[in-house]
């Protein structure tokens, strides 16, 4: 007569498999959390950059005589993220204005983005002689 065969896994083997599986799953959860956090930060930075570029485009396309109307601040909110945009217009001469655009955000660790530009009044064409 043959001795009975014991097929299957022991309790120790099953417990070791559960421990290894748990370690792998926990490391993947930590990795996915970091990816989600970085993705959210990148989205928030893109919102801030879009706010800055929209102000620059607005300052570049506004007529010279209307530039002082751009001065002021406004705020954009997206979820918990808030972007404040402030524009300052300084008249340097009757034909030259300086424009400063500052965008600040509530993103932790973010510094304000600043763009300084100058706009000059178009010269009237000189008639041909």
Backbone bond lengths (Angstrom), bond angles and torsions (degrees), N, CA, C in turn:
res aa  C-N    CA-C-N  psi(-1)  N-CA   C-N-CA  omega(-1)  CA-C   N-CA-C  phi
1 X - - - 1.424 - - 1.543 110.37 -
2 X 1.282 116.83 140.94 1.462 123.65 -179.10 1.522 110.81 -83.95
3 X 1.357 115.65 145.88 1.456 116.16 174.30 1.526 109.58 -70.47
4 X 1.313 118.19 147.22 1.469 119.87 -179.51 1.532 110.50 -64.82
5 X 1.350 117.91 137.74 1.465 121.79 178.84 1.529 108.85 -89.93
6 X 1.286 113.65 138.47 1.464 119.40 179.58 1.520 107.80 -102.71
7 X 1.316 116.47 95.71 1.461 121.57 178.92 1.522 108.58 -90.50
8 X 1.327 116.33 148.00 1.456 120.85 177.12 1.521 111.16 119.39
9 X 1.338 114.88 -171.07 1.455 121.78 -176.87 1.521 109.81 -109.60
10 X 1.303 115.74 151.38 1.461 119.47 176.47 1.523 108.49 -86.44
11 X 1.301 115.59 166.31 1.467 120.91 -179.66 1.526 110.81 -63.04
12 X 1.309 118.19 -36.85 1.466 122.33 179.54 1.531 110.18 -64.38
13 X 1.327 117.67 -42.07 1.468 120.62 178.84 1.524 111.37 -64.81
14 X 1.298 117.49 -40.11 1.469 121.04 178.36 1.523 110.50 -66.05
15 X 1.332 117.66 -42.60 1.465 120.91 179.42 1.534 111.06 -64.27
16 X 1.323 117.93 -39.76 1.461 120.68 177.62 1.531 110.96 -64.90
17 X 1.315 116.93 -39.90 1.465 120.19 177.78 1.525 110.83 -64.01
18 X 1.340 118.19 -40.31 1.465 122.06 178.71 1.525 110.23 -65.07
19 X 1.332 117.98 -41.66 1.467 121.30 179.42 1.529 110.57 -63.90
20 X 1.315 117.87 -46.13 1.472 121.36 179.64 1.527 110.02 -63.79
21 X 1.318 117.46 -43.06 1.457 121.72 178.17 1.531 110.81 -61.39
22 X 1.333 117.68 -41.31 1.474 122.03 179.58 1.524 111.35 -64.22
23 X 1.323 116.77 -41.22 1.467 120.07 179.52 1.527 110.42 -63.95
24 X 1.310 116.75 -43.41 1.469 120.51 179.16 1.526 110.75 -63.25
25 X 1.317 118.23 -45.32 1.469 121.85 -179.25 1.526 111.01 -64.41
26 X 1.327 118.00 -43.04 1.468 120.57 179.60 1.527 111.73 -64.29
27 X 1.319 117.68 -37.52 1.468 118.83 177.91 1.525 110.75 -68.07
28 X 1.330 117.98 -36.36 1.461 120.85 177.30 1.523 111.64 -68.80
29 X 1.329 117.36 -35.35 1.463 120.23 177.10 1.530 109.85 -65.17
30 X 1.337 116.93 -43.30 1.463 120.33 178.00 1.515 112.02 -62.20
31 X 1.317 116.01 -41.02 1.469 120.81 178.27 1.525 111.10 -64.69
32 X 1.331 117.04 -43.88 1.466 119.54 -179.70 1.526 110.86 -66.93
33 X 1.324 117.94 -32.44 1.468 120.36 176.00 1.525 110.50 -64.23
34 X 1.331 117.20 -44.10 1.466 120.46 178.84 1.521 111.86 -63.81
35 X 1.320 116.95 -39.83 1.465 121.09 178.34 1.524 110.21 -63.65
36 X 1.336 117.31 -43.59 1.466 120.86 179.33 1.526 111.00 -64.90
37 X 1.316 116.87 -39.87 1.469 121.29 179.70 1.527 110.62 -64.95
38 X 1.336 117.13 -45.10 1.465 120.70 179.17 1.520 111.77 -67.17
39 X 1.317 116.86 -35.28 1.464 120.61 178.04 1.523 110.70 -65.72
40 X 1.318 116.56 -42.24 1.464 120.49 178.04 1.518 110.66 -64.29
41 X 1.323 117.13 -42.13 1.469 120.62 179.11 1.531 110.78 -63.26
42 X 1.336 116.94 -41.15 1.468 120.29 179.15 1.526 110.72 -64.83
43 X 1.328 116.94 -38.84 1.461 120.64 177.73 1.525 110.52 -64.44
44 X 1.327 116.83 -42.15 1.461 120.73 179.14 1.531 111.35 -65.61
45 X 1.325 116.72 -39.00 1.464 119.73 177.49 1.531 110.84 -66.81
46 X 1.310 117.06 -36.72 1.467 120.52 177.16 1.527 110.57 -64.79
47 X 1.328 117.35 -37.35 1.464 120.54 176.68 1.523 110.72 -63.70
48 X 1.321 116.77 -43.17 1.462 120.25 177.86 1.516 112.17 -63.70
49 X 1.324 116.81 -40.76 1.468 120.45 179.07 1.525 110.98 -67.82
50 X 1.313 117.24 -37.64 1.468 120.30 177.43 1.528 110.21 -64.83
51 X 1.326 116.91 -38.95 1.464 120.56 177.71 1.524 110.80 -63.33
52 X 1.325 116.49 -42.00 1.464 120.79 179.26 1.523 111.24 -65.41
53 X 1.324 116.50 -46.68 1.466 119.81 -177.76 1.527 112.02 -67.76
54 X 1.337 117.66 -31.25 1.465 118.73 177.52 1.524 110.45 -66.73
55 X 1.335 116.70 -36.80 1.468 119.47 176.61 1.524 111.43 -68.18
56 X 1.312 117.13 -39.64 1.473 120.46 179.13 1.528 109.83 -64.54
57 X 1.331 116.98 -44.06 1.466 120.20 177.92 1.524 111.05 -61.66
58 X 1.308 115.91 -40.48 1.465 119.89 179.45 1.530 110.87 -64.19
59 X 1.338 116.51 -41.74 1.468 120.09 179.39 1.528 111.19 -68.72
60 X 1.318 116.40 -32.12 1.465 119.63 -178.26 1.526 112.15 -76.27
61 X 1.325 117.39 -27.40 1.467 120.03 -176.14 1.526 113.97 -99.46
62 X 1.322 117.31 -9.80 1.460 120.41 179.01 1.524 109.22 -76.40
63 X 1.310 116.84 142.42 1.467 120.17 178.62 1.524 109.80 -64.34
64 X 1.307 116.19 152.72 1.465 121.17 -175.17 1.519 112.23 -57.85
65 X 1.320 116.92 -43.04 1.468 119.78 -177.38 1.526 112.60 -68.88
66 X 1.345 118.51 -19.65 1.464 122.11 -179.56 1.523 113.44 -96.24
67 X 1.330 118.46 1.23 1.464 121.06 -177.62 1.532 113.77 -58.42
68 X 1.342 120.56 -39.67 1.468 118.63 179.07 1.529 113.30 -60.00
69 X 1.332 117.94 -21.72 1.467 120.44 178.71 1.527 112.27 -70.63
70 X 1.335 118.40 -15.37 1.464 121.79 -179.73 1.524 112.81 -78.80
71 X 1.322 117.11 -16.83 1.468 120.34 -175.53 1.524 110.20 -63.06
72 X 1.337 114.60 139.22 1.458 120.14 177.80 1.522 111.20 139.27
73 X 1.331 115.48 179.24 1.463 121.97 -178.14 1.520 110.30 -126.60
74 X 1.311 115.35 150.67 1.464 121.19 171.19 1.525 108.28 -147.88
75 X 1.325 116.43 165.82 1.455 122.34 -175.15 1.516 110.05 -128.73
76 X 1.332 116.26 138.52 1.454 123.01 174.38 1.522 107.86 -116.42
77 X 1.327 116.84 133.89 1.461 121.40 -179.31 1.522 109.27 -118.56
78 X 1.331 115.59 131.91 1.459 121.88 175.72 1.530 107.15 -134.40
79 X 1.318 116.71 99.76 1.461 120.48 -176.20 1.516 109.76 66.99
80 X 1.319 117.40 -124.62 1.465 121.65 178.25 1.523 112.18 -90.59
81 X 1.309 116.63 -3.42 1.458 122.81 -174.97 1.522 110.06 -95.49
82 X 1.333 116.60 130.45 1.457 120.85 -179.24 1.524 109.58 -126.44
83 X 1.331 115.89 135.95 1.460 122.38 179.66 1.524 108.17 -120.35
84 X 1.329 115.95 124.67 1.470 121.44 176.88 1.525 107.75 -107.36
85 X 1.347 115.62 128.35 1.465 121.50 -179.74 1.521 108.37 -116.69
86 X 1.308 116.38 125.44 1.464 121.12 178.17 1.525 109.58 -124.39
87 X 1.309 114.86 133.69 1.458 121.20 179.46 1.525 108.42 -120.33
88 X 1.332 115.91 131.45 1.456 122.45 177.25 1.520 107.83 -121.04
89 X 1.319 116.06 130.42 1.467 121.12 178.07 1.525 108.06 -115.82
90 X 1.338 116.11 122.76 1.463 121.89 178.67 1.522 108.14 -114.72
91 X 1.318 115.71 126.86 1.468 120.18 178.78 1.526 107.66 -85.12
92 X 1.325 115.80 113.97 1.460 120.99 -179.56 1.517 111.75 -87.55
93 X 1.312 116.01 -36.19 1.466 121.98 177.60 1.529 106.21 -158.52
94 X 1.329 117.56 172.86 1.465 118.18 179.37 1.531 113.26 -61.80
95 X 1.331 117.01 -17.63 1.463 119.52 -177.93 1.526 113.56 -116.94
96 X 1.360 118.05 6.53 1.456 120.96 -175.93 1.528 110.64 -144.17
97 X 1.337 116.16 127.40 1.459 122.77 176.79 1.522 109.64 -121.21
98 X 1.312 115.96 147.00 1.459 122.37 174.83 1.524 107.79 -109.25
99 X 1.322 116.29 133.29 1.460 121.26 -178.07 1.527 107.98 -121.97
100 X 1.334 116.06 129.40 1.459 121.34 176.12 1.524 108.06 -119.84
101 X 1.326 116.01 127.12 1.462 121.80 179.65 1.524 107.16 -118.50
102 X 1.337 116.70 123.92 1.460 122.28 -179.70 1.522 108.30 -122.20
103 X 1.320 116.45 127.26 1.462 122.25 177.45 1.521 107.58 -117.68
104 X 1.331 116.09 120.59 1.458 121.55 176.51 1.523 108.52 -116.42
105 X 1.335 115.23 149.25 1.457 119.62 -177.40 1.521 110.28 -131.79
106 X 1.326 115.41 164.84 1.457 121.33 177.46 1.522 111.16 -91.31
107 X 1.312 117.72 8.89 1.452 121.86 179.13 1.527 108.71 -67.40
108 X 1.334 118.89 126.74 1.474 120.15 -178.46 1.523 111.52 -59.52
109 X 1.325 115.78 131.18 1.454 121.07 178.55 1.512 114.96 82.87
110 X 1.323 118.12 -1.79 1.467 120.87 -178.24 1.525 110.05 -82.67
111 X 1.320 115.60 139.43 1.455 121.47 175.50 1.521 108.60 -101.18
112 X 1.322 117.58 154.37 1.466 119.34 178.70 1.533 111.15 -64.10
113 X 1.324 115.29 140.57 1.461 121.61 174.28 1.524 107.93 -95.11
114 X 1.327 116.41 133.49 1.465 121.22 -176.99 1.523 109.62 -129.96
115 X 1.323 114.93 135.81 1.462 120.95 173.30 1.526 107.52 -127.56
116 X 1.318 115.40 129.78 1.459 122.10 175.22 1.520 107.75 -111.97
117 X 1.316 115.26 132.97 1.465 119.24 177.91 1.517 109.16 -143.88
118 X 1.311 115.19 158.26 1.463 121.12 176.35 1.514 108.71 -121.77
119 X 1.314 114.13 140.89 1.470 119.96 176.42 1.510 108.11 -123.41
120 X 1.299 114.90 134.69 1.452 120.81 177.12 1.519 110.78 -109.68
121 X 1.299 115.37 152.56 1.461 120.73 177.48 1.520 108.59 -76.26
122 X 1.316 115.55 138.25 1.459 119.56 179.57 1.521 110.17 -63.82
123 X 1.304 114.52 140.40 1.475 118.97 177.06 1.517 108.07 -85.01
124 X 1.274 113.03 143.02 1.468 117.60 177.53 1.525 107.68 -72.03
125 X 1.298 116.63 142.12 1.467 117.86 -179.09 1.531 111.30 -64.58
126 X 1.294 113.96 140.75 1.457 119.85 178.08 1.528 107.15 -84.20
127 X 1.335 116.72 127.08 1.475 118.14 -179.88 1.525 110.80 -64.07
128 X 1.302 113.68 148.70 1.460 119.03 178.03 1.521 110.00 -68.71
129 X 1.278 116.48 144.03 1.467 119.34 -179.57 1.483 110.78 -97.38
